[in-house]
């Protein structure tokens, strides 16, 4: 279990310098780096396949390898920020993300694209790791859960436009324009963060050294805390269902149902709208029902929707509604619980918030990477494999949550 922490190290009130409207907007965009790196180029999958003469699975691998890079980035950036402070690590990550995005735009073959996507994914971990740590440095537990839900909603609101923009770009320009746009956005965020983002980790609370033994010791301390895992694993399993949908739906809608790329981008934006709605509803429910019941609400909605989707796939032919509607439900239920549960998990380690945020993010992204690879392998031009896999994710999530009930009490 976690070692005890002196009460004075745990924030009790919100820092007014961290809750200004302009800074919240900036943090929401930085928080969404991973979403921008995935959602905006999804409409380009068939175009990338044609340009490089690659198999669909090779193009889908560009999403999985981004997630693997993101997972590794979590483990590196978390303890690094506990030692050096939040701001320098944040700025460095934004810079590398911009460079890797421009590399994706200039890739000459699928192998080069995959290499740059790995680097881009690693740097994109800057967003969730550092923003979660920034908030938990200065904001009390329940306020932090509500603030991260708000940031998730704002991030998703901005990101919901990116699939439509990506689809429009693919329809009228070359797909590499998407990555040029992402790189330019990262540079703007970098310049703005230099002047706007405060350092939230004072020198006296930083790790005094950052050797392999110190990093391993921190991760062992976090990994032994079963209460931490009772909050991290259920939303991570639900998140797997979201990414299974993300990696398959462009082929189902564009290749199998004949939807134009720009219309596909608009349809995927609906999923982002559902993510916005879920995070904002979750933020409200925390104040009404509390953290535990809000998480249970998300689990229940996800499980019921997944079961209904499997039943529909068994009895109905493939259609646009059968692809889109279950995805909307999955996005909504996951975003309702994920930022809240993650915030509580990180708050259990106020002296290692960066490392705890890294472990939470690494777990979520690792699960998402594996699930996207599995979903790509199961793809057979019907919705049934996708919906069965999503149901399995939801069942596993509910099971883990129930098993951890005694720990949370």
N, C-alpha and C positions, 0 to 999 in steps of 0.2 A: 504494500500500500504506500501511498505518498507520504513523505515526511511532513511533519507539522510545520506550519508557516506562521510566523508572528503576525498578530492581528493587524499591526500597522502597515504591513506590506499589501494588504488587500484593499483595493479602492472601495470607498463607500459612497462617493457622490460622483456625478458626471463632471468632467472637466469642461468649463465653458469654452475653452479654446479648441475643444475637439468636437463641439456640437454646432458650430456655425454652419449656416446653410451652404456657403461656398465650399467649405472644406468637406462637408458630407457629400456634396456632389462630386468633388474630385476623388474622394476615397471610393465612392461607388464605381466610378469609371476604372480606377486602378484595380479594385476588387474584381472587376469583370474582364481582366486581361485574358483569362482562360476561355471565357465565353466568346470573346471577340476572335480568339485564335481558332475556335472550332466552328461556331455557328455561321460566320460570314462566308466561309468557303464551301460549305456543304452543297449549295446549288451547283458548284463547279465540278463535282465528282465526275459526272459523265464527260465533261469537256476535258478534264485532266486525263481521263482514261483514253480519249481519242487522240490527244496531242502526243502523249508518251507511248501509245500503243501498249498500254499496260492492262493487266487483268483487273476486273472490279475489286478483287480481294487485295491487290497491291495498292490500289487507290485508297481503299478503306483502311489499310495499314497505316496510311499517313495520319489518320486520326488516332489510332491505337498508339503509335510511337510518340505522338505528341503527349498523350496521357502518361506514357511511361516516363518521358522526360520530365513532365510536370511532377510526377510522384517522386522522382529522385531529387528534383529541385527543392521540394518541400523539406527533405531530410537535411539538405545542405544549408538552406537559407534560414531555417528556424534557429538552430544553435548559433549560427553566425550572427544573427541579429541579437541574440541574448548576450553575445560577447562585445560586438562593435556598436550596438545601438540600432534602432529601427531605420533611421533615415538614410545612412550611407548604404545599407544593404538594399533599401527600396530604390534608391537612385541608380545603383549599379545594375539591378535587375531590369529596370525599365530600359536602360541603355542597351543591354545585351538583347532584350526582346526586340527592340527596334532593328538592330543589325541582323538578327536571325530572320526577321520578317522580310527585309530586303533581299536576303539570301534566298528565301523561298520564291520570291518574285523572279529571280534571275536563274533559277535552277534549269539545267539543260536536259535532265532526264529524271526518271522516277527515283533513282538512287540518291541523286543530289537533293531532291525535294525531301526525301525521308530524313537525310542527315540534318538539313536545316530545320525540319520540323521537330527533331529531337532537341536541338538547341533552343528553339522557340518555346517548346513545351517546358523545358527546365527553367527558363527565365520567367515564364508566365506564372510560375508558382509564387513569384514576388507578390502578386496581388492578394490572394487569399491568406497566405502566411502572415504577411506584414500587417494587413488591415485588421485581421483578427487579433493579432498581438497588440497593435496600437490601441484598439478599443478596450481590450481587457487590461491594459496597463493603467487606464485612467477612469474606467467606468465600472460601477458595481454590477454584480452578476445578473440580476433581472433586467436592469437597464441595458447591460451589454447585449443580452439576448434580444431585446426589442430593437436596439440600434443596429445590430447585425441583420435582423430581419428587414429593417427599413433599408439598409444598404443593399441587401440582396434584391429587394423590390425595385429600387432605383436602378441598380445595375441591369436587371432583367428588362426594365422599361427602355433603357438605352440600347441594350443588346437585341431587343425584339425587332428593331429596325434593320439590324445587320443582315439577316437572311434575305430580306426583300432587296436591300441594296446590293448584296452579293448576286442575287438572281438577275437584277437589272444589269449589273456590270457584265455578267456572263452572256447575257442576251445581246448586248450592244458593244462590248469591248472584249479584250482578251482576259482570261481568268487571272493572269498574274497581276492585273491592276488591283485585285482584292488585297494582295499581300503588300503592294506599295502603299495602299491606303492604310492598312493596319500599322505598318512601320511609321508612317507619318503621324498617325494618331499617338503612337507611343512616344515619339519625340516631343510632341506638344505636352503630353502628360508629364514627361521628365522635366521639361523647362518649368512648368507650373508647379510641380512638386518641390523644386528647389526653393521656391519662395514661399509656398503655402503650407507644406506639411511640417509640423513641429516634431522635435525629438521627444518621445514619451517615456523613454527608459533612462532614468538618471544613472550617472556613473556608479553610484554606490549600490545599485541593484543589478549591475551587469556581472556576468561570469568573469572571474579573475584570470582564467586561462581557458584555452580552447584546444586542448590536445585530444587525441583519440580516446584516452581513458575518460576524460571529462564528458565528451559527447556520448560515449557508450554508457557511462554511469547515469547520465540524464535520461537517456532513452530507456534504460533498464528500470529506472524509478517510475517512469510514466507507464511502461509496458506492464508492470506488476500491478497497477491499480485497476482492479476489475470494474470498479464503478466507472472509471474513465471509459472503458470499452463498452459498458452498458449504454452509454450515450453515443459513442462513435459508430458502432457497428450497424445498428438499425438504419440510420439514414444513409450510411455507405451502401448497404444492400439495396435500398430504394433507388439510390443514385445510379446503381448498375442498370436498373431498368430504364432510366432516362437515357443513358448513353447507348443502350441496345437499340432503342427507338431512333436515336439521332443517326446512328451509323447505317441503318437499313432503310429509313423512310424515303430518302432521296431516290433510291433505286426502285422502290415500290411505286412511288408517285410519278417519277419521270420516265423510267424505262418500261415499267409494267402497265401503268395507267395512262401514259402519254401526256403528262402535264408539262407545260412549258416551264423553263427555268425561272422566269420572273414570277409566274404564278406560284411556283413551288416556294420561292422565297417568301412570298406573302403568307402562304399556308404555314410555313415554319414560324413566322412571326406570331401566329396565333398561339403556338406552343409557348413562346416567350411571354405572351400576354397572360397565359395561364400561370406561368412561373411568377410573374409580377403579382397576380391576384393571390396566389398561395402564400407568398411571403408577407404580403400586407395583411391578409386574414390571420396568419399566424401571429404577427405582431399584435394585432388586436386581441386575439384569443388568450395570449399570455397574460394580459391585464385583467381578463375576465375569468378564465378557467385556471390559470397558472401554467407553469412549464410542463408538468407531467401530463395533464389532460390534453394539452394542445398537441403534444407529440402523439398521444394515443389517437386523437382525431385524424391526424395525417396518416397514420398507419391503417386505420379503419377504412378511410376513403380509398387509399391505394389498393388494399386487398380486395375490396368489393368491386372496384372498377376493373381490376385485372381478371378476376373470376368471370365477370360479365363479358369481357373481351374474348376470352377463350371460348365461352359458349357461343358468342356471335360468330367467331371464325369457323366453328364447327358446323354451323347451320347456314351461313351466308357466303356468297361469292365475294371475291376481293372487290373493294370499292374505295373511293376517296374517303368516305365517312368512316369506313372500317379501319383505315390507316390513321386518320387524323384524330378522331374522337378519343380513342384509348390513350393516344399520346398526350392529349390535353389533360386528361385525368391524372396521368403519371407525373407530368410536370407540376401540376397543382398540388398534389398530395405530398410530393417530395419537398418542394420549396416551402410548404407549410411547416415542416418539422426540421429540415436540415440545418438552417442557420441557428435555430434555437438550441438544438441538441449539441451542435458543435461548440457554441458559445459556452454552454454549461461545462462541457468536457474541458475546454481550455481554462476556464476559471478555477478548476481544481488545482492548478499549478501556477499560482501567481508569480513565483520566482523563476519559472521556466515556461512562460507563456509562449515564447517563440517556438520552443521545442515541442510543446504540447500541441500547438497549432499545426506544426509540421507533421506530427504523427497522425493527427486527425485528417489533415489534407492528403497525406500520403496514402492512408487507408482508403479514403473515398476515391481518389484518382486511380489507385491500383485496381480496385474493384471495377471501376468504370473501364479501365483499359482491358482487363480480362473479358468483361462482358461484351465490349464492342467487338473484340476478336471472335468470341463465341457466336455472337449474333451474325457477324459476317459469314462465318462458316455454315451456320444453319440456314442462311438465306436461300429460299427456293421459289421466289416470285409469288408466294402466298403470305398471308398475315399470321397463319397459325403458329409457326415456330417462334416468331417474335413475341406473340401474346402468351404462349406457354412459358417462355423464358422469363417474361415479366412477372407472371404469376408466381413462378418459383422464387424470384427475388423478393416479392412481397411476403410470401409465406416464411421465408428465411428471416426476414426482418422482424416480423411479428413474433416468431419463435424466440429470437435472441432477446427481444425486449421483455418478453414474459419471463425468460430465464434470469434476467437481471433485476427483477422486481425487488427481491430481498436486499440486494446491494444498495439500491437507491433509497430504500427506507432507512 
